[in-house]
Amino acid sequence: MDVPIQLSLAGDGRLLVLTPQTVRQVFFKFIEVNREYTGRQKFPLHRPFHKQFQLWKHNCKTDGYIYRCTSIPDGETDSDWQETEVTLLDVLYRKYLDREKLDYFNHKEIKYIETELNKQIIRNNLSLVDNEGVLLSGYGVCNQAGKNREKVRYIRRYGMIFILEPVMRQTILKSENLDLLIQDNNFDLHLVRYHGLLLSTSPGIQLLFRHRLDFSITWTCTVKDFQPRQIFRVQKIYPCDGFRIIQD
């Protein structure tokens, strides 16, 4: 059974919290749902593995795959295979290798892979599960007297399910420190922490926002320019299957 993947909402840029048990599980889930994550994006993971051993690679022109092995297969020649340095990416794809010659990632390498994947998710808006970023409707448990279910709006994002409540623009302008999903004119939804209003002589009153997963990413918007298509307040957050929220 797979170990649940740990997620953090501390806002320090560390959404994914990887462990030796989940590092490869997360990597393959990540590349499965992000087809745009190609060789160029994977380049930082071509970092030398801490334990070097003999490794051969073969770029197959027929299917485009790069095959890895610790010894040249019988019947093939050196001209078909190239000896190369062992990288983190090689060890992630270790099913091609002789596991007796492998070692586990050390703590520093796990942190490095964690940082790279979090950067891709936060900076490049990539996903952790299928069908992320779509507004959906369903029924949730209701604690109100005489009712046990109520219709809710929700969205899957960052490996979590966010239960949403529509709010008016004027309500936001009178509030502060809210977790919001804001839909822009391109129908894209952005998870933000709205801190409140900033008073300034120029260009006037502004709204202060931070990226909900990385509070170091901040931006402002004038009241006049704050015209989203829809605004939702985050009411509750649940992990998707296979995930666990460890920090709120």
Salt bridges, closest charged atoms under 4 A:
ASP90 OD1 - LYS57 NZ 3.08
ASP90 OD1 - ARG68 NE 2.71
ASP103 OD2 - HIS50 NE2 3.37
GLU109 OE1 - HIS50 ND1 2.99
GLU114 OE2 - ARG14 NE 2.58
GLU114 OE2 - LYS111 NZ 3.25
GLU116 OE2 - LYS119 NZ 3.50
GLU132 OE1 - ARG157 NH1 2.45
GLU165 OE1 - ARG233 NH2 3.15
ASP179 OD1 - ARG193 NE 2.53
ASP179 OD2 - ARG212 NE 3.08
ASP184 OD2 - HIS190 NE2 2.86
